[in-house]
């Protein structure tokens, strides 16, 4: 049979494609893209032409999986890409891979760019673990409930955010996690107007509010782990009082 190659593509700078990625695209019989125009530009930039370029999106992923399984059984090389970065990371791809592997056909990952790891590498945040949340809920109520879970987290929390929601999200972060919580924003990674900034949430909100340019483009938002809770000095007076009362009742 053929193989399904799951290929990470650049998140901005087209030079970030890998050598293995170019070899796979050169050998591909079929390229499954999200937006075929976006992938068409990548192919064009490298003088490549896919014999067959098809669109795979969330709504047709199951149907396309059956197609792809058929192609693989015919011995074809199928390369799956998304518009930018690594497939299946806040992007389609997981269902396709699940179906192909369930059919006992080969899947080969070709690693490369992903905004989550690129942002973290430049964040300077030192928590040893991170939690990747992806996109926050678009509605404020649900978003605030999601944020509230991270008041005490020991993880750096990585979120993707859309430009038209960045201000609302920063407001919700200040409300739920307080103005002092450290945030890191990576905007337009690998592109001309790449901006990296670390600030307490309150100052980040002011910075983005005051400069309309900071509200444009693509964003990764990282919420720093919560500062450690100060160790208290033994049980509280109230706890001691409760213990004394209970002890008095014991035989
Ligand atoms: N699969 C991609 C990956 O591996 O990173 C993510 C796809 S998701 C639909 C798109 C989101 O990723 C954007 O809204 C933004 O939050 C983030 N992103 C993608 N490229 C970026 C870039 N160059 N700079 C900052 N964030 C980026």
Boltz pocket constraint, residues with backbone or C-beta under 6 A from the ligand:
constraints:
  - pocket:
      binder: B
      contacts: [[A, 11], [A, 12], [A, 82], [A, 84], [A, 85], [A, 86], [A, 87], [A, 88], [A, 89], [A, 90], [A, 91], [A, 113], [A, 114], [A, 115], [A, 116], [A, 159], [A, 160], [A, 161], [A, 162], [A, 186], [A, 187], [A, 188], [A, 189], [A, 190], [A, 191], [A, 218], [A, 219], [A, 220]]
      max_distance: 6.0
